[in-house]
Amino acid sequence: MELSPGSTGRVDRSLAYHVRRSLVNNYWLFSILPLTVATMGMVIGSVSGTWDWTVWALAMAALWLLDQGMKSVDLAAPDVNVTVDPRIQYPIGFGMIAAGAVVAIVAAWMTTWLALGILVLGVFLGLAYNLEWFGGRLHDRKYLTGWGNLGFTLGWLCTVLGYVYASGTVSLGIAIFAFGPMASIGTMAWVTEDMKDEMYARTGIEHRRKTERNVERLIDRELHSQFVRVLGFVAMAVGITLEFVV
């Protein structure tokens, strides 16, 4: 089956191609980040709680579905990822988010409903980011609330979520420790505004989006992000000390 681009301006491809590129989109590598930090949080939480491979597998499935779904919704915009039909990518993206929510409910039922509350907040912030709610304040890199939202959602929340799955609660130690992943992921996103063309090329995304390039701003952000990441490592050291020593 071939799809006509019609008003979308998309290139004709087979239905299987559009479905495949929607289910596992160009940003799949970055979807490993929330899985990794959640695993880290779960390992730390298992010291005072318990480790359960089934819960871990459910948590990984939920985060993968939610994050890939969010990214597919984002890539369904008319001026980006123009080889994939948004009439397929958009509903598949929301379908993956719904599937991830179902898996998350099962994981919360097996552990604690606090985990589901954290994920509900994460889904809200993720949609606010990818759909650019509130005038883009929770998306645009020029706002602290933009790249900070990404770091908080994928870094802080996911780390704490993993801890909650294993321990059933939130400690001061993990709350501080989670600022490390938050700082790393947030600053990773902060510097990308002025290298969008290269990023799209490296991830295989064809686009018609008008991109910005400001080398001085890029250098300034990169230098400042180093200090933020250093503070993130300090937070991790303080948090892990509070968790296991104090």
Buried (B, 14 or more C-beta within 10 A) or exposed (E): EEBEEEEBEBEEBEEEBBBEBBBBBBBBEBBEBBBBBBBBBBBBBBEBBEEBEEBBEBBBBBBBBBBBBBBBBBBBBEEBBBBBBBBBBBBBBBBBBEBBBEBBBBBBEEBBEBBBEBBEBBBEBBBBBBBBBEEBBBBBBEBEBBBBBBBBBBBBBBBBBBBBBBBBEBBEBBBBBBBBBBBBBBBBBBBBBBBBEEBBEEBEBBBEBEEEEEEEBBEEBEEEBEEBBEEBEBBBEBBBEBBEEE
